[in-house]
Amino acid sequence: MAITLPDARQLSDEVLDALRLRAVHGCELGFPEADVADLLGIARETVSRWWSAYVQQGPDALPGDRSGRPVGTGRTLSDEQAQHLQNLIDTNSPEQLGIPSPLWCRRAVQDLIRKEYGVAMPVRTVGAYLRRWGYTAKKPRRHARDQKPEEVQRWLNETYPQLAQKAREEGADILWCDETGVVADAYAGYGYAREGQRATVEVPKPHIRINMISAISNAGWLRFMTYAGNMNGTLFLAFLGQLLRGTTRKIYLIVDRLKAHDTAAVRQWLAAHQDRIELVPLPTYSPELNAGEYLNNDMKGNVKAFGLPHSKEELRALVQNFMHKLLHLPDHVMSYFLHPAVAYAAAG
């Protein structure tokens, strides 16, 4: 990996004095001016100017002034304008500022610069500014538009801490429950191909799908069930019964607001088993707060890593094989709680 030398214009006067002496010493030893310049990270013209002055009048004639354009001069935006734009980007979405874009991309920042300062800046220059300001391109995290921030804060600061305290006092377990589906003909990975040619993946017949419901704890405990069709109250009750058969401790089951979790039959069953299990709903539109989301992502990324399944039976086997392995890997299950969005629930 190539080493990037600091801009000589940013060095102190003392360091520049040392560089001048080293430059003329290198020239005295017979090194080409271009090589000396490359080694010291300065312009060849600067080395030539120093060497000429030294040859003609000696060390006292070495130029002591700074040459070259000062850092920051010639830029379109002033430091104050740049800081103002960064503050806007850090604290607002594009839509909040009247810019039609779902997230901050180069074009959106270009529109912001035009809106704030009337400057029509090329997209490539916008990218250079973003890099200089410390921004990098990232795959966006999905965030529900209808999520209520105050509800999320109440969950993080009050609801969950109180639930955790209550579970400790009762000797109960807290589990995170979630449903997901895996289709056989979808693959989100990338593949290489010749320039100008598409990367092609052979897919099976469409509509091959397996669904799964799972529950995990921050201590590495895991239960799951695969099923066909849509989740409903009957399937959910079957899974709740499976959970109770696997432990003698009370369970607080954290769930999302899926209708299947709140049918009349489910409410009646829960009332009859309230000493064994209670449901705790997450804030609305907040899947990122559920550790089960990260198990689902891990499972989907692994079951098709070595090829797409050809049948529903093969897809089901891949899902079940992965999940059965997880049953014996509690540390791996616990790692899902290391994601920043669910670190609030990591084992203490």
Secondary structure, DSSP 4 states (H G I P E B T S, - for coil): -PPPPPPGGGS-HHHHHHHHHHHHHHHHTT--HHHHHHHHTS-HHHHHHHHHHHHHH-GGGS--S--SPPTTTT-SS-HHHHHHHHHHHHH--TGGGT---SS--HHHHHHHHHHHH-----HHHHHHHHHHTT----PPPP--TT--HHHHHHIIIIIHHHHHHHHHHHT-EEEEEEEEEEETT---------TTS--------S--EEEEEEEE-TTS-EEEEEESS---HHHHHHHHHHHHHT-SS-EEEEE---GGGG-HHHHHHHHHTTTTEEEEEPPTT-GGG-THHHHHHHHHHHHTTT---SSHHHHHHHHHHHHHHHTT-HHHHHHGGGSGGGGGGS--
